[in-house]
Amino acid sequence: MAADSLRRMLLAMNERDTGLERYLKEIGRIPLLTPEQE
């Protein structure tokens, strides 16, 4: 029972990490504004 719960928790953590990686990759494609452009 506890092992099943742990497995579910690890899978959820892994999914969050994947989502975070995807998010960071996407925002990394957008060039940042220079102070002059702001």
N, C-alpha and C positions, 0 to 999 in steps of 0.2 A: 504493500500500500504506500509506504513512504517513498519507495524507489520510484513508483509511478508518478507521484506528486513532484518529486525532484526532477524527473525526466521532463515533465510538462513545463516546469519552471525554466529549465535550461533551454528548451525549445523556444519559449516565449522570449527569453533574453537574446537568443541567437537571432530571432526575427527582428527584434528592436535594433540590434547592432547592424543588421543588413539594411534596414530602413535608414538608419543614421548615415551609413556609408553612402547610400544612394543619394541622400539629401546633400551631403558634403560634396559629392562628386558633381552634382547639378549646380550648386551655388558656386563651385570653383570655376565653372565655365563662363560666368558672368564677370566681365572686367570691372574692376573697382574704379570709382570716379577719382580723378585727381582733385586736389584742392581748388584748382582753377575751374574745373567743370562743376563743382558744387556751387 
